[in-house]
Amino acid sequence: MPYYIYRVTTTDTGTKKSAEHVSEFENFKLAKTEVRRLRTEEPLETNQSYKIMFADDTAAAEKLLLDYREEPIAKEWEK
């Protein structure tokens, strides 16, 4: 399965996201170095970020990125 790099834009409320496919790699090490390069050479706005997703195809990667996940509730011992 390939590693996909996406530019993810989040709304101000944090409930909606949009993802733009940037590139695809077969090796995690190459994908990681590319994301690091993008983060330093092409800075994004405050509501955007670069993400790496490992999935069967682009549709599965986008679904994983765009699914809304609630923030975990901190347990008493984690505070």
Chimera marker file (.cmm) of the C-alpha trace (Angstrom):
<marker_set name="trace">
<marker id="1" x="0.000" y="0.000" z="0.000" r="1" g="1" b="0" radius="0.5"/>
<marker id="2" x="1.301" y="3.460" z="-0.846" r="1" g="1" b="0" radius="0.5"/>
<marker id="3" x="1.741" y="6.503" z="1.383" r="1" g="1" b="0" radius="0.5"/>
<marker id="4" x="-0.245" y="9.564" z="0.300" r="1" g="1" b="0" radius="0.5"/>
<marker id="5" x="0.632" y="13.157" z="1.155" r="1" g="1" b="0" radius="0.5"/>
<marker id="6" x="-2.270" y="15.567" z="1.558" r="1" g="1" b="0" radius="0.5"/>
<marker id="7" x="-2.698" y="19.253" z="2.279" r="1" g="1" b="0" radius="0.5"/>
<marker id="8" x="-5.532" y="19.380" z="4.824" r="1" g="1" b="0" radius="0.5"/>
<marker id="9" x="-7.534" y="22.542" z="5.451" r="1" g="1" b="0" radius="0.5"/>
<marker id="10" x="-9.642" y="22.755" z="8.616" r="1" g="1" b="0" radius="0.5"/>
<marker id="11" x="-12.482" y="25.208" z="9.245" r="1" g="1" b="0" radius="0.5"/>
<marker id="12" x="-12.391" y="27.570" z="12.210" r="1" g="1" b="0" radius="0.5"/>
<marker id="13" x="-14.768" y="25.364" z="14.194" r="1" g="1" b="0" radius="0.5"/>
<marker id="14" x="-12.681" y="22.273" z="13.443" r="1" g="1" b="0" radius="0.5"/>
<marker id="15" x="-15.647" y="20.165" z="12.355" r="1" g="1" b="0" radius="0.5"/>
<marker id="16" x="-15.130" y="20.275" z="8.577" r="1" g="1" b="0" radius="0.5"/>
<marker id="17" x="-11.996" y="19.498" z="6.612" r="1" g="1" b="0" radius="0.5"/>
<marker id="18" x="-10.959" y="19.433" z="2.988" r="1" g="1" b="0" radius="0.5"/>
<marker id="19" x="-8.029" y="17.453" z="1.592" r="1" g="1" b="0" radius="0.5"/>
<marker id="20" x="-5.945" y="18.087" z="-1.509" r="1" g="1" b="0" radius="0.5"/>
<marker id="21" x="-3.743" y="15.275" z="-2.805" r="1" g="1" b="0" radius="0.5"/>
<marker id="22" x="-0.102" y="16.391" z="-3.154" r="1" g="1" b="0" radius="0.5"/>
<marker id="23" x="1.900" y="13.250" z="-3.937" r="1" g="1" b="0" radius="0.5"/>
<marker id="24" x="2.265" y="9.497" z="-3.425" r="1" g="1" b="0" radius="0.5"/>
<marker id="25" x="5.180" y="7.303" z="-2.307" r="1" g="1" b="0" radius="0.5"/>
<marker id="26" x="5.751" y="3.569" z="-1.907" r="1" g="1" b="0" radius="0.5"/>
<marker id="27" x="8.260" y="4.054" z="0.907" r="1" g="1" b="0" radius="0.5"/>
<marker id="28" x="7.499" y="5.755" z="4.253" r="1" g="1" b="0" radius="0.5"/>
<marker id="29" x="11.003" y="7.159" z="4.579" r="1" g="1" b="0" radius="0.5"/>
<marker id="30" x="10.683" y="8.984" z="1.235" r="1" g="1" b="0" radius="0.5"/>
<marker id="31" x="7.219" y="10.268" z="2.138" r="1" g="1" b="0" radius="0.5"/>
<marker id="32" x="8.468" y="11.537" z="5.503" r="1" g="1" b="0" radius="0.5"/>
<marker id="33" x="11.398" y="13.420" z="3.982" r="1" g="1" b="0" radius="0.5"/>
<marker id="34" x="9.096" y="14.958" z="1.350" r="1" g="1" b="0" radius="0.5"/>
<marker id="35" x="6.648" y="16.164" z="4.014" r="1" g="1" b="0" radius="0.5"/>
<marker id="36" x="9.504" y="17.649" z="6.030" r="1" g="1" b="0" radius="0.5"/>
<marker id="37" x="10.756" y="19.418" z="2.909" r="1" g="1" b="0" radius="0.5"/>
<marker id="38" x="7.275" y="20.760" z="2.129" r="1" g="1" b="0" radius="0.5"/>
<marker id="39" x="6.797" y="22.000" z="5.690" r="1" g="1" b="0" radius="0.5"/>
<marker id="40" x="10.053" y="23.972" z="5.599" r="1" g="1" b="0" radius="0.5"/>
<marker id="41" x="10.054" y="25.210" z="1.991" r="1" g="1" b="0" radius="0.5"/>
<marker id="42" x="6.337" y="25.764" z="1.434" r="1" g="1" b="0" radius="0.5"/>
<marker id="43" x="4.789" y="26.981" z="4.708" r="1" g="1" b="0" radius="0.5"/>
<marker id="44" x="1.007" y="26.900" z="4.907" r="1" g="1" b="0" radius="0.5"/>
<marker id="45" x="-1.644" y="29.086" z="6.483" r="1" g="1" b="0" radius="0.5"/>
<marker id="46" x="-2.518" y="28.502" z="10.138" r="1" g="1" b="0" radius="0.5"/>
<marker id="47" x="-5.575" y="26.356" z="9.341" r="1" g="1" b="0" radius="0.5"/>
<marker id="48" x="-3.674" y="24.073" z="6.940" r="1" g="1" b="0" radius="0.5"/>
<marker id="49" x="-1.229" y="21.207" z="7.441" r="1" g="1" b="0" radius="0.5"/>
<marker id="50" x="0.508" y="18.407" z="5.562" r="1" g="1" b="0" radius="0.5"/>
<marker id="51" x="-0.494" y="14.849" z="6.484" r="1" g="1" b="0" radius="0.5"/>
<marker id="52" x="0.774" y="11.402" z="5.464" r="1" g="1" b="0" radius="0.5"/>
<marker id="53" x="-1.822" y="8.643" z="5.084" r="1" g="1" b="0" radius="0.5"/>
<marker id="54" x="-1.214" y="4.927" z="4.563" r="1" g="1" b="0" radius="0.5"/>
<marker id="55" x="-4.160" y="3.419" z="2.670" r="1" g="1" b="0" radius="0.5"/>
<marker id="56" x="-5.194" y="1.137" z="-0.189" r="1" g="1" b="0" radius="0.5"/>
<marker id="57" x="-6.080" y="4.032" z="-2.485" r="1" g="1" b="0" radius="0.5"/>
<marker id="58" x="-6.754" y="7.771" z="-2.515" r="1" g="1" b="0" radius="0.5"/>
<marker id="59" x="-10.451" y="7.338" z="-1.696" r="1" g="1" b="0" radius="0.5"/>
<marker id="60" x="-9.652" y="5.373" z="1.463" r="1" g="1" b="0" radius="0.5"/>
<marker id="61" x="-6.964" y="7.885" z="2.460" r="1" g="1" b="0" radius="0.5"/>
<marker id="62" x="-9.325" y="10.829" z="2.021" r="1" g="1" b="0" radius="0.5"/>
<marker id="63" x="-12.036" y="9.055" z="4.007" r="1" g="1" b="0" radius="0.5"/>
<marker id="64" x="-9.612" y="8.510" z="6.892" r="1" g="1" b="0" radius="0.5"/>
<marker id="65" x="-8.523" y="12.148" z="6.768" r="1" g="1" b="0" radius="0.5"/>
<marker id="66" x="-11.977" y="13.672" z="6.520" r="1" g="1" b="0" radius="0.5"/>
<marker id="67" x="-13.790" y="11.548" z="9.119" r="1" g="1" b="0" radius="0.5"/>
<marker id="68" x="-14.733" y="13.623" z="12.141" r="1" g="1" b="0" radius="0.5"/>
<marker id="69" x="-13.157" y="12.315" z="15.326" r="1" g="1" b="0" radius="0.5"/>
<marker id="70" x="-14.042" y="13.755" z="18.686" r="1" g="1" b="0" radius="0.5"/>
<marker id="71" x="-11.221" y="14.720" z="20.971" r="1" g="1" b="0" radius="0.5"/>
<marker id="72" x="-10.547" y="12.061" z="23.579" r="1" g="1" b="0" radius="0.5"/>
<marker id="73" x="-11.721" y="12.771" z="27.086" r="1" g="1" b="0" radius="0.5"/>
<marker id="74" x="-8.783" y="13.093" z="29.458" r="1" g="1" b="0" radius="0.5"/>
<marker id="75" x="-8.980" y="10.724" z="32.376" r="1" g="1" b="0" radius="0.5"/>
<marker id="76" x="-8.380" y="12.014" z="35.878" r="1" g="1" b="0" radius="0.5"/>
<marker id="77" x="-4.884" y="10.472" z="36.061" r="1" g="1" b="0" radius="0.5"/>
<marker id="78" x="-3.901" y="12.005" z="32.708" r="1" g="1" b="0" radius="0.5"/>
<marker id="79" x="-4.432" y="15.599" z="33.815" r="1" g="1" b="0" radius="0.5"/>
<link id1="1" id2="2" r="1" g="1" b="0" radius="0.2"/>
<link id1="2" id2="3" r="1" g="1" b="0" radius="0.2"/>
<link id1="3" id2="4" r="1" g="1" b="0" radius="0.2"/>
<link id1="4" id2="5" r="1" g="1" b="0" radius="0.2"/>
<link id1="5" id2="6" r="1" g="1" b="0" radius="0.2"/>
<link id1="6" id2="7" r="1" g="1" b="0" radius="0.2"/>
<link id1="7" id2="8" r="1" g="1" b="0" radius="0.2"/>
<link id1="8" id2="9" r="1" g="1" b="0" radius="0.2"/>
<link id1="9" id2="10" r="1" g="1" b="0" radius="0.2"/>
<link id1="10" id2="11" r="1" g="1" b="0" radius="0.2"/>
<link id1="11" id2="12" r="1" g="1" b="0" radius="0.2"/>
<link id1="12" id2="13" r="1" g="1" b="0" radius="0.2"/>
<link id1="13" id2="14" r="1" g="1" b="0" radius="0.2"/>
<link id1="14" id2="15" r="1" g="1" b="0" radius="0.2"/>
<link id1="15" id2="16" r="1" g="1" b="0" radius="0.2"/>
<link id1="16" id2="17" r="1" g="1" b="0" radius="0.2"/>
<link id1="17" id2="18" r="1" g="1" b="0" radius="0.2"/>
<link id1="18" id2="19" r="1" g="1" b="0" radius="0.2"/>
<link id1="19" id2="20" r="1" g="1" b="0" radius="0.2"/>
<link id1="20" id2="21" r="1" g="1" b="0" radius="0.2"/>
<link id1="21" id2="22" r="1" g="1" b="0" radius="0.2"/>
<link id1="22" id2="23" r="1" g="1" b="0" radius="0.2"/>
<link id1="23" id2="24" r="1" g="1" b="0" radius="0.2"/>
<link id1="24" id2="25" r="1" g="1" b="0" radius="0.2"/>
<link id1="25" id2="26" r="1" g="1" b="0" radius="0.2"/>
<link id1="26" id2="27" r="1" g="1" b="0" radius="0.2"/>
<link id1="27" id2="28" r="1" g="1" b="0" radius="0.2"/>
<link id1="28" id2="29" r="1" g="1" b="0" radius="0.2"/>
<link id1="29" id2="30" r="1" g="1" b="0" radius="0.2"/>
<link id1="30" id2="31" r="1" g="1" b="0" radius="0.2"/>
<link id1="31" id2="32" r="1" g="1" b="0" radius="0.2"/>
<link id1="32" id2="33" r="1" g="1" b="0" radius="0.2"/>
<link id1="33" id2="34" r="1" g="1" b="0" radius="0.2"/>
<link id1="34" id2="35" r="1" g="1" b="0" radius="0.2"/>
<link id1="35" id2="36" r="1" g="1" b="0" radius="0.2"/>
<link id1="36" id2="37" r="1" g="1" b="0" radius="0.2"/>
<link id1="37" id2="38" r="1" g="1" b="0" radius="0.2"/>
<link id1="38" id2="39" r="1" g="1" b="0" radius="0.2"/>
<link id1="39" id2="40" r="1" g="1" b="0" radius="0.2"/>
<link id1="40" id2="41" r="1" g="1" b="0" radius="0.2"/>
<link id1="41" id2="42" r="1" g="1" b="0" radius="0.2"/>
<link id1="42" id2="43" r="1" g="1" b="0" radius="0.2"/>
<link id1="43" id2="44" r="1" g="1" b="0" radius="0.2"/>
<link id1="44" id2="45" r="1" g="1" b="0" radius="0.2"/>
<link id1="45" id2="46" r="1" g="1" b="0" radius="0.2"/>
<link id1="46" id2="47" r="1" g="1" b="0" radius="0.2"/>
<link id1="47" id2="48" r="1" g="1" b="0" radius="0.2"/>
<link id1="48" id2="49" r="1" g="1" b="0" radius="0.2"/>
<link id1="49" id2="50" r="1" g="1" b="0" radius="0.2"/>
<link id1="50" id2="51" r="1" g="1" b="0" radius="0.2"/>
<link id1="51" id2="52" r="1" g="1" b="0" radius="0.2"/>
<link id1="52" id2="53" r="1" g="1" b="0" radius="0.2"/>
<link id1="53" id2="54" r="1" g="1" b="0" radius="0.2"/>
<link id1="54" id2="55" r="1" g="1" b="0" radius="0.2"/>
<link id1="55" id2="56" r="1" g="1" b="0" radius="0.2"/>
<link id1="56" id2="57" r="1" g="1" b="0" radius="0.2"/>
<link id1="57" id2="58" r="1" g="1" b="0" radius="0.2"/>
<link id1="58" id2="59" r="1" g="1" b="0" radius="0.2"/>
<link id1="59" id2="60" r="1" g="1" b="0" radius="0.2"/>
<link id1="60" id2="61" r="1" g="1" b="0" radius="0.2"/>
<link id1="61" id2="62" r="1" g="1" b="0" radius="0.2"/>
<link id1="62" id2="63" r="1" g="1" b="0" radius="0.2"/>
<link id1="63" id2="64" r="1" g="1" b="0" radius="0.2"/>
<link id1="64" id2="65" r="1" g="1" b="0" radius="0.2"/>
<link id1="65" id2="66" r="1" g="1" b="0" radius="0.2"/>
<link id1="66" id2="67" r="1" g="1" b="0" radius="0.2"/>
<link id1="67" id2="68" r="1" g="1" b="0" radius="0.2"/>
<link id1="68" id2="69" r="1" g="1" b="0" radius="0.2"/>
<link id1="69" id2="70" r="1" g="1" b="0" radius="0.2"/>
<link id1="70" id2="71" r="1" g="1" b="0" radius="0.2"/>
<link id1="71" id2="72" r="1" g="1" b="0" radius="0.2"/>
<link id1="72" id2="73" r="1" g="1" b="0" radius="0.2"/>
<link id1="73" id2="74" r="1" g="1" b="0" radius="0.2"/>
<link id1="74" id2="75" r="1" g="1" b="0" radius="0.2"/>
<link id1="75" id2="76" r="1" g="1" b="0" radius="0.2"/>
<link id1="76" id2="77" r="1" g="1" b="0" radius="0.2"/>
<link id1="77" id2="78" r="1" g="1" b="0" radius="0.2"/>
<link id1="78" id2="79" r="1" g="1" b="0" radius="0.2"/>
</marker_set>
